Amino acid sequence: MYAQMVKSTGKGVMSRADMSPEDAAFQDRIDAGEKIEPKDWMPEGYRKTLIRQIGQHAHSEIVGQLPEGNWITRAPTLERKAILLAKVQDEAGHGLYLYGAAETLGISRDEMTRMLLDGRMKYSSIFNYPTLTWADMGAVGWLVDGAAIMNQVPLQRTSFGPYSRAMIRICKEESFHQRQGFDIMMKMAKGTPQQKAMAQDALNRFWFPSLMMFGPSDKDSVHSAQSMAWRIKMNTNDELRQKFVDQTVPQADYLGLRVPDENLKWNADKGGYDFSEPDWEEFFEVLKGNGPCNVDRLAARNAAWDNGAWVRDGLMAHAEKKRARKTAAE
Amino acid sequence: MSQDQALAEFLLRMGDNTLILGHRTSEWCGHGPALEEDIALANTALDLIGQTQMWLGLAAEVQGQGKTADDLAFLRDAWEFRNLLLVEMPNGDFGQTLMRQFLFDAWHVLQLRALTSSSDARVAAIAAKAVKEATYHLDRSAETVIGLGDGTEESHARMQAALYYLYPYVGEMFLSDAVDAALVEAGIAPDPASLRAEFDATLARVLGEATLTLPAARRARGGGRDGKMHTEHLGHLLTTMQWMQRAYPGATW
């Protein structure tokens, strides 16, 4: 999941007694599993929460290009280079679908971009961690995309039509991304001692940040409760984190890699693993801008935007001239 | 020079062009001026790397020394590269990148189109696939050169500067040597000089619409396609691109 700590109305789930007739009719449609479309009536809180969530998700796709783009020019074979390029290109495409979905709610892509660039909107904490070796390309695909899929698969059934449809397209590509990540890890884990060491090091560095992707426990969060009632959040953070750990630990075993958690243990009673919580203080520091790469990531996005201004202006000016010439000719 | 040696040399020229330009284009990933441009640049890079796999794969086969396309891409030194100097020139700003792309595409389409009727069926098959991609690249780069040339004062000035900087590297596309002579003789590839008139016509049309002025002819810079003297830029590119294969010899990825 690329959206964390998304604020909703902050008031908890609205009770039936407090609902206006429109609110009640809206909630009935959600409860009946109907899709809400952009032109339908919707509570202001629903609209705002969705903009925050979809926007954060879109920004994550865009900033997420950077840690992987970091290795495109150093990819070790032509095939790996092509696969990584295709993957990062897919992510930019996901950003496009998601910005498009958010725009149906009455906010422009440029406005959202400005909010990303000046820090008013967030992107996932995970992209503030560095990619230091080629094995990180494996770990990002396997763990980061793996964690993202956990949340995105249920979101295909989310109540907002454009978001649900974007998610259906995205999920098809994400599962390919995860497989290519695992494939890189497999090659490394079964390769030379140096490759194996790189693979273990990547898992060591990405394990806890991946668990943080789901966000802190939200079983008592008023924001999450309202989002779940509106079906724009489908599961609690703890449910998804547990599911991710249960899926990933056997894969690490298969690779012959050790998950860096002394407390990791199968718990037969609950039918899942017990595991350590990530360092939530670190998580909040990363969200505040104090992660290892926050400053560099935002600087790179700002530079791309600023250096591209003359290009965007030039192309706009040309389109304008063309239109004027066409009008003059008519 | 045997015909196979000439053919292998020619295949390196084709594959090194797409490899080096694909690499340069891929340097943009995540840093483009708009999301659509970022995607288009990545897409172009992806096509070029795909073409590289085919050209260098065939080059390795013709060489018959048991090498792979990856060996050729990642384990040759700068003087063994056979790409045009144009494609190793740095990205500069987005305008310089797109001008470089346009100049290359305008030649590439003509070259590939001619190669679709190569007497070597393997060459013709690769060209038939690549020419579709290159035609699309040319449409897009020409459109962007026109848009930015005929855009604002600033975008016009930047495109004119890019054209001035890159134009001396255009002439190399049309130089020929013994390798070309052998290929023309065997009906494998066209005489480079034969592509010049149509290339110039494309340039005149696009630059005209872009309101850009063709710089006065200066001495053409050569030395890339015969490997005699690359620019200083190539070594840095290879240092990045080849680092993994050089640092971990024999590993599979």
HADDOCK unambig.tbl for C-alpha pairs under 7 A between the chains (distance, minus, plus):
assign (segid A and resid 65 and name CA) (segid B and resid 30 and name CA) 5.47 0.50 0.50
assign (segid A and resid 66 and name CA) (segid B and resid 30 and name CA) 5.81 0.50 0.50
assign (segid A and resid 69 and name CA) (segid B and resid 29 and name CA) 5.81 0.50 0.50
assign (segid A and resid 69 and name CA) (segid B and resid 30 and name CA) 6.54 0.50 0.50
assign (segid A and resid 72 and name CA) (segid B and resid 26 and name CA) 6.94 0.50 0.50
assign (segid A and resid 73 and name CA) (segid B and resid 23 and name CA) 6.55 0.50 0.50
assign (segid A and resid 73 and name CA) (segid B and resid 26 and name CA) 6.82 0.50 0.50
assign (segid A and resid 73 and name CA) (segid B and resid 27 and name CA) 6.43 0.50 0.50
assign (segid A and resid 73 and name CA) (segid B and resid 240 and name CA) 6.56 0.50 0.50
assign (segid A and resid 73 and name CA) (segid B and resid 241 and name CA) 5.63 0.50 0.50
assign (segid A and resid 74 and name CA) (segid B and resid 240 and name CA) 5.77 0.50 0.50
assign (segid A and resid 74 and name CA) (segid B and resid 241 and name CA) 4.91 0.50 0.50
assign (segid A and resid 74 and name CA) (segid B and resid 243 and name CA) 6.72 0.50 0.50
assign (segid A and resid 74 and name CA) (segid B and resid 244 and name CA) 6.77 0.50 0.50
assign (segid A and resid 76 and name CA) (segid B and resid 244 and name CA) 5.41 0.50 0.50
assign (segid A and resid 76 and name CA) (segid B and resid 245 and name CA) 6.05 0.50 0.50
assign (segid A and resid 76 and name CA) (segid B and resid 253 and name CA) 6.78 0.50 0.50
assign (segid A and resid 77 and name CA) (segid B and resid 70 and name CA) 5.97 0.50 0.50
assign (segid A and resid 78 and name CA) (segid B and resid 49 and name CA) 6.85 0.50 0.50
assign (segid A and resid 78 and name CA) (segid B and resid 53 and name CA) 6.90 0.50 0.50
assign (segid A and resid 78 and name CA) (segid B and resid 70 and name CA) 6.33 0.50 0.50
assign (segid A and resid 82 and name CA) (segid B and resid 46 and name CA) 5.76 0.50 0.50
assign (segid A and resid 82 and name CA) (segid B and resid 49 and name CA) 6.47 0.50 0.50
assign (segid A and resid 85 and name CA) (segid B and resid 42 and name CA) 6.39 0.50 0.50
assign (segid A and resid 85 and name CA) (segid B and resid 46 and name CA) 6.47 0.50 0.50
assign (segid A and resid 86 and name CA) (segid B and resid 46 and name CA) 6.92 0.50 0.50
assign (segid A and resid 89 and name CA) (segid B and resid 39 and name CA) 5.59 0.50 0.50
assign (segid A and resid 89 and name CA) (segid B and resid 42 and name CA) 6.03 0.50 0.50
assign (segid A and resid 92 and name CA) (segid B and resid 35 and name CA) 6.68 0.50 0.50
assign (segid A and resid 92 and name CA) (segid B and resid 39 and name CA) 6.41 0.50 0.50
assign (segid A and resid 184 and name CA) (segid B and resid 253 and name CA) 6.96 0.50 0.50
assign (segid A and resid 187 and name CA) (segid B and resid 253 and name CA) 5.83 0.50 0.50
assign (segid A and resid 188 and name CA) (segid B and resid 253 and name CA) 6.84 0.50 0.50
assign (segid A and resid 191 and name CA) (segid B and resid 251 and name CA) 6.93 0.50 0.50
assign (segid A and resid 192 and name CA) (segid B and resid 251 and name CA) 6.66 0.50 0.50
assign (segid A and resid 304 and name CA) (segid B and resid 31 and name CA) 4.87 0.50 0.50
assign (segid A and resid 304 and name CA) (segid B and resid 32 and name CA) 5.87 0.50 0.50
assign (segid A and resid 304 and name CA) (segid B and resid 33 and name CA) 5.69 0.50 0.50
assign (segid A and resid 305 and name CA) (segid B and resid 33 and name CA) 5.83 0.50 0.50
assign (segid A and resid 307 and name CA) (segid B and resid 33 and name CA) 6.81 0.50 0.50
assign (segid A and resid 308 and name CA) (segid B and resid 32 and name CA) 6.96 0.50 0.50
assign (segid A and resid 308 and name CA) (segid B and resid 33 and name CA) 3.83 0.50 0.50
assign (segid A and resid 309 and name CA) (segid B and resid 33 and name CA) 6.95 0.50 0.50
assign (segid A and resid 310 and name CA) (segid B and resid 154 and name CA) 6.99 0.50 0.50
assign (segid A and resid 310 and name CA) (segid B and resid 155 and name CA) 6.20 0.50 0.50
assign (segid A and resid 311 and name CA) (segid B and resid 33 and name CA) 6.70 0.50 0.50
assign (segid A and resid 311 and name CA) (segid B and resid 148 and name CA) 6.88 0.50 0.50
assign (segid A and resid 311 and name CA) (segid B and resid 155 and name CA) 6.71 0.50 0.50
assign (segid A and resid 314 and name CA) (segid B and resid 147 and name CA) 6.81 0.50 0.50
assign (segid A and resid 314 and name CA) (segid B and resid 148 and name CA) 5.21 0.50 0.50
assign (segid A and resid 314 and name CA) (segid B and resid 151 and name CA) 4.20 0.50 0.50
assign (segid A and resid 314 and name CA) (segid B and resid 152 and name CA) 4.91 0.50 0.50
assign (segid A and resid 314 and name CA) (segid B and resid 155 and name CA) 5.48 0.50 0.50
assign (segid A and resid 315 and name CA) (segid B and resid 147 and name CA) 5.20 0.50 0.50
assign (segid A and resid 315 and name CA) (segid B and resid 148 and name CA) 5.72 0.50 0.50
assign (segid A and resid 315 and name CA) (segid B and resid 151 and name CA) 5.85 0.50 0.50
assign (segid A and resid 317 and name CA) (segid B and resid 151 and name CA) 4.98 0.50 0.50
assign (segid A and resid 317 and name CA) (segid B and resid 152 and name CA) 6.02 0.50 0.50
assign (segid A and resid 318 and name CA) (segid B and resid 147 and name CA) 5.33 0.50 0.50
assign (segid A and resid 318 and name CA) (segid B and resid 150 and name CA) 5.75 0.50 0.50
assign (segid A and resid 318 and name CA) (segid B and resid 151 and name CA) 4.42 0.50 0.50
